Amino acid sequence: METSKKNIALAFLSGALIGSVLGILYAPQKGSKTRHKIKHTSAETARELSEKIKHVKDEIAATAHTKKMEFERSLNSTISNLTDKSHEIIAALEKKLELLKKQ
């Protein structure tokens, strides 16, 4: 769901950028003004894209950290359960051994 929203937002921004550039190119202004607008728009778009990339990287890092912590908790829980079970098995085997020794 999140990826779909991000794709839609990226498509919208891309369309807006393309529309802006085409609008500037076909505007009835002097070439110097048009070049200035293109430069300004390009710089602004690059800044926005850089911010979005940083935001996505931060989200990915946060998600990876969360998943890592969840995995570690799950692993520790599993190891703890296995340790408890192994102690139970050892105790049961020791009882069986004692019974066998008494026979």
N, CA, C and O of each residue as an XYZ file, in Angstrom:
412
protein
N       0.824     -1.187      0.000
C       0.000      0.000      0.000
C       0.867      1.250      0.000
O       0.621      2.176     -0.772
N       1.892      1.283      0.871
C       2.780      2.445      0.940
C       3.524      2.643     -0.369
O       3.653      3.765     -0.859
N       4.015      1.539     -0.935
C       4.760      1.629     -2.183
C       3.887      2.193     -3.286
O       4.348      2.990     -4.103
N       2.636      1.787     -3.312
C       1.707      2.285     -4.327
C       1.528      3.800     -4.189
O       1.533      4.519     -5.188
N       1.371      4.277     -2.971
C       1.218      5.718     -2.743
C       2.478      6.468     -3.171
O       2.396      7.547     -3.756
N       3.625      5.900     -2.880
C       4.892      6.536     -3.253
C       5.040      6.568     -4.770
O       5.505      7.559     -5.334
N       4.642      5.483     -5.427
C       4.716      5.451     -6.892
C       3.796      6.489     -7.504
O       4.162      7.156     -8.472
N       2.605      6.628     -6.945
C       1.663      7.624     -7.447
C       2.221      9.023     -7.245
O       2.141      9.861     -8.143
N       2.790      9.281     -6.065
C       3.362     10.595     -5.787
C       4.530     10.887     -6.729
O       4.659     12.000     -7.239
N       5.375      9.888     -6.957
C       6.519     10.070     -7.853
C       6.041     10.322     -9.278
O       6.599     11.166     -9.978
N       5.012      9.596     -9.713
C       4.466      9.804    -11.060
C       3.868     11.206    -11.181
O       4.038     11.872    -12.203
N       3.180     11.641    -10.156
C       2.589     12.979    -10.164
C       3.671     14.047    -10.249
O       3.571     14.984    -11.040
N       4.713     13.897     -9.423
C       5.808     14.872     -9.443
C       6.531     14.872    -10.782
O       6.907     15.927    -11.293
N       6.723     13.689    -11.347
C       7.379     13.602    -12.657
C       6.536     14.299    -13.719
O       7.066     15.033    -14.553
N       5.237     14.072    -13.691
C       4.341     14.731    -14.641
C       4.344     16.232    -14.471
O       4.331     16.978    -15.451
N       4.360     16.678    -13.221
C       4.396     18.117    -12.959
C       5.695     18.724    -13.483
O       5.686     19.809    -14.063
N       6.804     18.029    -13.278
C       8.097     18.509    -13.759
C       8.108     18.602    -15.282
O       8.522     19.614    -15.849
N       7.654     17.547    -15.931
C       7.633     17.546    -17.400
C       6.722     18.653    -17.911
O       7.068     19.359    -18.858
N       5.557     18.806    -17.285
C       4.633     19.874    -17.684
C       5.236     21.245    -17.490
O       5.064     22.125    -18.333
N       5.942     21.437    -16.389
C       6.588     22.727    -16.124
C       7.647     23.040    -17.170
O       7.708     24.150    -17.699
N       8.475     22.051    -17.457
C       9.540     22.269    -18.442
C       8.944     22.585    -19.815
O       9.396     23.509    -20.491
N       7.933     21.822    -20.228
C       7.303     22.087    -21.518
C       6.646     23.468    -21.542
O       6.723     24.184    -22.541
N       6.014     23.824    -20.456
C       5.388     25.146    -20.376
C       6.404     26.265    -20.495
O       6.165     27.267    -21.169
N       7.530     26.090    -19.841
C       8.582     27.104    -19.900
C       9.160     27.180    -21.321
O       9.381     28.269    -21.852
N       9.398     26.028    -21.920
C       9.993     26.013    -23.255
C       9.088     26.672    -24.306
O       9.582     27.296    -25.246
N       7.804     26.539    -24.152
C       6.878     27.091    -25.140
C       6.333     28.464    -24.751
O       5.497     29.021    -25.463
N       6.787     29.002    -23.654
C       6.333     30.333    -23.235
C       6.948     31.399    -24.147
O       8.098     31.272    -24.566
N       6.191     32.430    -24.447
C       6.705     33.487    -25.344
C       7.582     34.492    -24.585
O       7.179     35.634    -24.364
N       8.776     34.057    -24.192
C       9.700     34.946    -23.497
C      11.058     34.908    -24.187
O      11.319     34.079    -25.058
N      11.909     35.832    -23.766
C      13.274     35.845    -24.280
C      13.990     34.572    -23.843
O      13.679     33.991    -22.803
N      14.942     34.156    -24.648
C      15.708     32.946    -24.359
C      16.417     33.000    -23.018
O      16.490     31.996    -22.309
N      16.950     34.190    -22.661
C      17.674     34.298    -21.391
C      16.729     34.061    -20.211
O      17.108     33.426    -19.227
N      15.498     34.572    -20.312
C      14.528     34.365    -19.232
C      14.130     32.886    -19.161
O      14.000     32.308    -18.081
N      13.944     32.299    -20.335
C      13.567     30.890    -20.370
C      14.678     30.025    -19.781
O      14.402     29.109    -19.007
N      15.925     30.307    -20.137
C      17.054     29.546    -19.595
C      17.148     29.730    -18.085
O      17.427     28.780    -17.353
N      16.917     30.945    -17.626
C      16.945     31.215    -16.186
C      15.857     30.397    -15.473
O      16.103     29.814    -14.417
N      14.663     30.362    -16.057
C      13.575     29.595    -15.441
C      13.895     28.102    -15.436
O      13.632     27.405    -14.457
N      14.462     27.623    -16.537
C      14.825     26.208    -16.605
C      15.878     25.895    -15.542
O      15.781     24.881    -14.852
N      16.867     26.750    -15.411
C      17.915     26.546    -14.407
C      17.311     26.539    -13.009
O      17.622     25.671    -12.194
N      16.445     27.513    -12.737
C      15.812     27.610    -11.417
C      14.946     26.380    -11.140
O      15.008     25.800    -10.056
N      14.142     25.990    -12.127
C      13.264     24.828    -11.960
C      14.079     23.559    -11.773
O      13.734     22.715    -10.946
N      15.150     23.421    -12.528
C      16.006     22.236    -12.403
C      16.640     22.174    -11.019
O      16.688     21.112    -10.398
N      17.121     23.311    -10.542
C      17.751     23.341     -9.218
C      16.727     23.002     -8.138
O      17.023     22.247     -7.212
N      15.539     23.553     -8.254
C      14.486     23.284     -7.266
C      14.080     21.811     -7.299
O      13.905     21.186     -6.253
N      13.933     21.268     -8.492
C      13.557     19.858     -8.630
C      14.661     18.958     -8.070
O      14.372     17.970     -7.394
N      15.902     19.289     -8.345
C      17.024     18.500     -7.819
C      17.025     18.537     -6.293
O      17.276     17.519     -5.648
N      16.748     19.694     -5.717
C      16.701     19.823     -4.256
C      15.566     18.970     -3.687
O      15.761     18.244     -2.713
N      14.388     19.059     -4.294
C      13.243     18.276     -3.825
C      13.505     16.779     -3.952
O      13.179     16.003     -3.054
N      14.095     16.387     -5.071
C      14.401     14.979     -5.281
C      15.423     14.484     -4.254
O      15.311     13.377     -3.728
N      16.409     15.320     -3.983
C      17.414     14.969     -2.983
C      16.776     14.779     -1.605
O      17.119     13.845     -0.880
N      15.851     15.665     -1.253
C      15.154     15.549      0.028
C      14.325     14.265      0.082
O      14.307     13.567      1.095
N      13.643     13.968     -1.019
C      12.812     12.762     -1.055
C      13.678     11.511     -0.948
O      13.313     10.561     -0.256
N      14.818     11.504     -1.627
C      15.721     10.354     -1.556
C      16.232     10.184     -0.132
O      16.294      9.064      0.375
N      16.596     11.280      0.512
C      17.061     11.215      1.903
C      15.957     10.667      2.799
O      16.211      9.832      3.667
N      14.731     11.139      2.586
C      13.594     10.676      3.387
C      13.383      9.175      3.196
O      13.172      8.451      4.169
N      13.437      8.711      1.963
C      13.247      7.283      1.685
C      14.375      6.470      2.322
O      14.127      5.416      2.907
N      15.612      6.958      2.209
C      16.744      6.260      2.836
C      16.557      6.167      4.342
O      16.820      5.126      4.944
N      16.097      7.272      4.953
C      15.862      7.266      6.400
C      14.759      6.273      6.773
O      14.870      5.565      7.774
N      13.699      6.225      5.968
C      12.614      5.276      6.219
C      13.111      3.839      6.101
O      12.773      2.987      6.923
N      13.908      3.579      5.083
C      14.439      2.227      4.887
C      15.337      1.844      6.060
O      15.267      0.723      6.563
N      16.178      2.775      6.491
C      17.076      2.496      7.621
C      16.274      2.222      8.892
O      16.594      1.301      9.643
N      15.232      3.020      9.131
C      14.407      2.830     10.320
C      13.678      1.489     10.268
O      13.607      0.775     11.268
N      13.142      1.156      9.107
C      12.436     -0.117      8.950
C      13.403     -1.286      9.134
O      13.074     -2.270      9.795
N      14.589     -1.175      8.551
C      15.586     -2.242      8.691
C      15.967     -2.424     10.153
O      16.102     -3.551     10.629
N      16.142     -1.312     10.866
C      16.497     -1.389     12.290
C      15.375     -2.062     13.077
O      15.629     -2.926     13.917
N      14.139     -1.663     12.802
C      12.993     -2.256     13.500
C      12.916     -3.754     13.240
O      12.728     -4.543     14.165
N      13.062     -4.143     11.971
C      12.998     -5.567     11.619
C      14.150     -6.340     12.264
O      13.974     -7.478     12.698
N      15.322     -5.719     12.323
C      16.474     -6.368     12.956
C      16.192     -6.610     14.434
O      16.479     -7.687     14.956
N      15.627     -5.603     15.111
C      15.319     -5.739     16.534
C      14.256     -6.820     16.755
O      14.357     -7.616     17.689
N      13.237     -6.844     15.889
C      12.200     -7.879     15.996
C      12.811     -9.263     15.797
O      12.484    -10.199     16.526
N      13.697     -9.392     14.813
C      14.349    -10.676     14.559
C      15.189    -11.109     15.754
O      15.155    -12.273     16.152
N      15.943    -10.170     16.326
C      16.783    -10.503     17.476
C      15.932    -10.944     18.667
O      16.289    -11.892     19.367
N      14.795    -10.253     18.902
C      13.907    -10.663     19.994
C      13.359    -12.069     19.745
O      13.309    -12.901     20.651
N      12.955    -12.312     18.512
C      12.419    -13.624     18.167
C      13.493    -14.702     18.313
O      13.231    -15.783     18.841
N      14.687    -14.403     17.850
C      15.793    -15.355     17.956
C      16.125    -15.644     19.415
O      16.311    -16.800     19.795
N      16.201    -14.597     20.230
C      16.500    -14.789     21.653
C      15.417    -15.607     22.338
O      15.712    -16.454     23.180
N      14.171    -15.357     21.979
C      13.059    -16.115     22.549
C      13.162    -17.586     22.149
O      12.972    -18.475     22.978
N      13.462    -17.835     20.883
C      13.596    -19.204     20.397
C      14.756    -19.916     21.092
O      14.627    -21.070     21.500
N      15.867    -19.236     21.222
C      17.031    -19.829     21.900
C      16.701    -20.131     23.351
O      17.078    -21.180     23.873
N      15.997    -19.212     24.001
C      15.609    -19.427     25.391
C      14.698    -20.642     25.525
O      14.867    -21.460     26.429
N      13.724    -20.751     24.610
C      12.815    -21.908     24.642
C      13.571    -23.207     24.406
O      13.318    -24.214     25.068
N      14.508    -23.178     23.450
C      15.299    -24.385     23.170
C      16.176    -24.760     24.357
O      16.354    -25.940     24.659
N      16.718    -23.757     25.023
C      17.551    -24.015     26.199
C      16.718    -24.671     27.292
O      17.146    -25.644     27.913
N      15.515    -24.127     27.524
C      14.625    -24.711     28.534
C      14.280    -26.160     28.174
O      14.306    -27.039     29.035
N      13.960    -26.402     26.914
C      13.608    -27.755     26.471
C      14.799    -28.697     26.621
O      14.640    -29.845     27.033
N      15.991    -28.209     26.285
C      17.165    -29.079     26.398
C      17.427    -29.440     27.859
O      17.833    -30.565     28.152
N      17.201    -28.504     28.776
C      17.365    -28.804     30.209
C      16.341    -29.844     30.652
O      16.661    -30.740     31.434
N      15.112    -29.728     30.155
C      14.078    -30.712     30.486
C      14.456    -32.090     29.961
O      14.285    -33.095     30.651
N      14.970    -32.130     28.733
C      15.365    -33.411     28.137
C      16.523    -34.028     28.918
O      16.527    -35.230     29.184
N      17.487    -33.213     29.279
C      18.633    -33.714     30.050
C      18.165    -34.251     31.399
O      18.616    -35.309     31.837
N      17.268    -33.529     32.055
C      16.750    -33.989     33.353
C      16.010    -35.317     33.191
O      16.174    -36.222     34.009
N      15.201    -35.435     32.146
C      14.467    -36.683     31.922
C      15.435    -37.832     31.635
O      15.242    -38.943     32.128
N      16.469    -37.570     30.842
C      17.460    -38.616     30.547
C      18.230    -39.025     31.797
O      18.535    -40.204     31.977
N      18.543    -38.074     32.652
C      19.248    -38.395     33.900
C      18.378    -39.276     34.792
O      18.883    -40.194     35.440
N      17.070    -39.001     34.829
C      16.156    -39.837     35.616
C      16.115    -41.250     35.058
O      16.155    -42.225     35.810
N      16.037    -41.358     33.742
C      16.032    -42.682     33.106
C      17.318    -43.431     33.407
O      17.296    -44.633     33.674
N      18.442    -42.720     33.364
C      19.722    -43.341     33.655
C      19.767    -43.841     35.091
O      20.273    -44.932     35.352
N      19.246    -43.059     36.015
C      19.213    -43.473     37.420
C      18.346    -44.718     37.589
O      18.687    -45.634     38.338
N      17.207    -44.732     36.869
C      16.335    -45.910     36.944
C      17.036    -47.148     36.380
O      16.923    -48.240     36.937
N      17.745    -46.974     35.296
C      18.474    -48.095     34.698
C      19.594    -48.596     35.611
O      19.855    -49.797     35.684
N      20.243    -47.674     36.297
C      21.330    -48.062     37.204
C      20.789    -48.857     38.385
O      21.472    -49.740     38.902
N      19.554    -48.548     38.822
C      18.959    -49.236     39.971
C      18.512    -50.650     39.615
O      18.360    -51.484     40.507
N      18.305    -50.932     38.368
C      17.825    -52.262     37.971
C      18.899    -53.282     37.964
O      18.643    -54.445     37.651
